Structure formats: C-alpha cells, structure tokens
C-alpha cells in the first residue's frame, strides 16, 4: 500500500503521522466539503443519514457508487462517548473484519488523530472484492470512517481512487456536537 510513505515518520506506540501534499486524481473526481471534512471522491456524492441499531449514535454517510464504491461516514456517538485509544480502534477494526480476510492492518496518526487502516478481501457472488477502510477517532464522540470497495482485479481494487480520497482528506476542527465541545 502506498500511503504517502515519503512523508511518513514513526511515532510512539506504532502510529504514523500522515502529512500528504500529493493528490492523485481520476477523471471523475468530485471534490466535496462539509463543516467536518473536505475530500475528493471518485464520483458524484450522495448523502444519507441513519442511526445505529442500539440508538447509541447517528451517522451521516457520504457515498459514491460505480466501479469503485466509496463511503465516508461521520459518526456522532451519544454521551459519554468512547475512549480515544488503540483499544477503541481495534473494536472498529474487528467489527469491520466480519466476513472478510485481512491482508493488512496499520495504525496511523492522521492530522493529529489516531487511526487504523485495514486492507481486506472477500468474495461476493463469485467476484473477489478488495475493501480498504480507514477509521479515524477525532474525539470521544466523533469518528470518521472511510471505506472503499472495488473488484480486486480492477487496479488492485481501485488503489488510485483510494489514494485520491485519503490524500485529499482534510479534517476540519470545527465542533459539530449539539452541546458544544470542551
């Protein structure tokens, strides 16, 4: 996986700091901006909102569909929230692995926030798909999840599209919690 390795430097506890200036683009790139983030998707963006099964969080989902399917989800967790640590990252990672084979797992620091990257594959209706996922914990109440699915045979699962999405991601430090942030 190429993840701006020329700008990566080791930090404590196995995390890496990502400071990427290079953006790889595709012909169908779609820049998108909210008060939480800005990023460039592989196609037109649709927005959906949902709650969790247990009512413990709400999710705003930004997605594209095509040869490469991309999702950027912003999860707002009800108070008191989650611990901001590797254990919480691992809970997200383990849930994301259900039904998939893990090819790679790496821990990063993305723009000052802890994150875990998963590269997995799975078979759906006889087709092998590559799923990449980056989960970033912004604070105890906000998590950003980037997910991309594509046929594994399509440019290594759409690696260029993944690089465009992840390298263009800018996390805004605006508070989005209704009660404010401390």
Secondary structure as UniProt FT lines:
FT   HELIX           5..7
FT   STRAND          9..10
FT   HELIX           12..14
FT   STRAND          16..18
FT   TURN            27..28
FT   STRAND          30..33
FT   STRAND          37..41
FT   STRAND          46..51
FT   TURN            53..54
FT   STRAND          57..64
FT   STRAND          68..77
FT   TURN            79..80
FT   HELIX           86..96
FT   TURN            97..99
FT   STRAND          101..110
FT   TURN            111..112
FT   STRAND          113..124
FT   TURN            125..126
FT   STRAND          127..139
FT   TURN            140..141
FT   STRAND          142..151
FT   TURN            152..153
FT   HELIX           155..168
FT   STRAND          170..171
FT   TURN            178..179
//
